[in-house]
Amino acid sequence: MHRQGIIHRDIKPQNILEDKDGRIIVADLGVSTEIADGNDIQTKTEGTYHFMCPESLNKNGNSVGYSGRAADVWALGISFYAFAFYKVPFNSENLMELFELIEKAP
């Protein structure tokens, strides 16, 4: 998708499917965005909180933007973790605490 100029912005296990031939399909492009001229800088957040990258939650970093490609790769890594351990690595019922964990926890 990135080579085709698309940032997904909501990669998570529910959006990673497998077809009958074992091919992986990334679904639900509802909040995806096209990038022009290779500029993938994002300034707004979209997607599912547990899969958002730390720089998208940082008020200072968010004002200058963050890489949409890197955010997708982060979300894919969190998804792989969830597939392997049946849980997300950062979790809290309190949204602000969840953001703090994503930004600062190892």
C-alpha positions in Angstrom: 0.0 0.0 0.0 2.8 2.4 0.9 4.4 1.9 -2.6 1.1 2.8 -4.1 0.9 6.0 -2.0 -1.7 4.9 0.6 -1.4 5.2 4.4 -3.8 2.8 6.1 -4.0 4.5 9.5 -6.0 1.7 11.2 -3.9 -1.5 11.0 -5.0 -3.9 13.7 -5.7 -7.7 13.9 -9.4 -7.2 12.9 -8.3 -5.6 9.6 -5.7 -8.3 8.7 -7.4 -11.1 6.9 -6.4 -14.4 5.2 -8.0 -15.7 2.0 -8.6 -19.3 1.2 -5.2 -19.5 -0.5 -3.3 -18.2 2.5 -2.7 -14.7 1.1 -2.9 -11.8 3.6 -5.3 -9.1 2.8 -5.4 -5.7 4.7 -9.0 -4.6 4.9 -11.0 -1.6 6.0 -9.5 1.4 4.3 -12.2 3.7 5.8 -9.7 6.1 7.4 -6.8 5.6 4.9 -5.3 8.5 3.1 -3.4 9.0 -0.1 0.0 10.7 0.0 1.3 12.9 -2.7 5.0 13.2 -3.8 6.1 10.7 -1.1 5.2 13.1 1.7 3.6 10.9 4.3 3.5 13.4 7.2 0.3 13.2 9.2 -0.9 15.7 11.7 -4.2 14.2 12.8 -4.8 10.8 14.5 -7.1 8.2 13.1 -7.6 4.5 14.0 -7.8 2.5 17.2 -6.1 3.9 20.3 -4.2 0.7 21.3 -2.4 0.6 17.9 -1.5 4.3 17.7 2.2 5.1 17.6 3.8 7.3 20.4 4.6 10.2 18.1 1.0 10.5 17.1 0.0 11.0 20.7 2.7 13.6 21.5 1.2 17.1 21.4 4.5 18.6 20.3 5.3 16.0 17.7 1.7 16.0 16.4 1.8 19.7 15.7 4.8 19.2 13.3 3.5 15.8 12.2 4.7 12.2 12.1 5.4 9.6 9.5 2.2 7.8 8.4 4.3 4.9 7.0 6.1 4.5 10.3 2.8 4.7 12.2 1.4 1.9 10.0 4.6 -0.2 10.7 4.2 0.4 14.4 0.5 -0.7 14.3 1.6 -3.8 12.4 4.1 -4.6 15.1 1.5 -4.2 17.8 -0.8 -6.5 15.7 1.9 -9.1 15.5 2.3 -8.9 19.3 -1.4 -9.3 19.7 -1.4 -12.4 17.4 1.5 -14.0 19.4 0.3 -13.2 22.9 -3.5 -12.7 22.6 -3.3 -9.3 24.1 -2.0 -5.8 23.3 1.3 -4.7 24.9 -0.2 -1.5 26.2 -3.6 -1.6 27.9 -5.7 0.5 30.2 -9.4 1.4 30.5 -8.3 5.0 31.2 -7.6 6.7 27.9 -5.0 9.1 29.3 -3.2 6.3 31.1 -3.2 4.2 27.9 -1.6 7.2 26.0 1.0 7.5 28.8 1.8 3.8 28.5 2.2 3.9 24.7 4.5 7.0 25.0 6.7 5.9 27.9 6.4 2.2 28.7 9.2 -0.1 27.4 
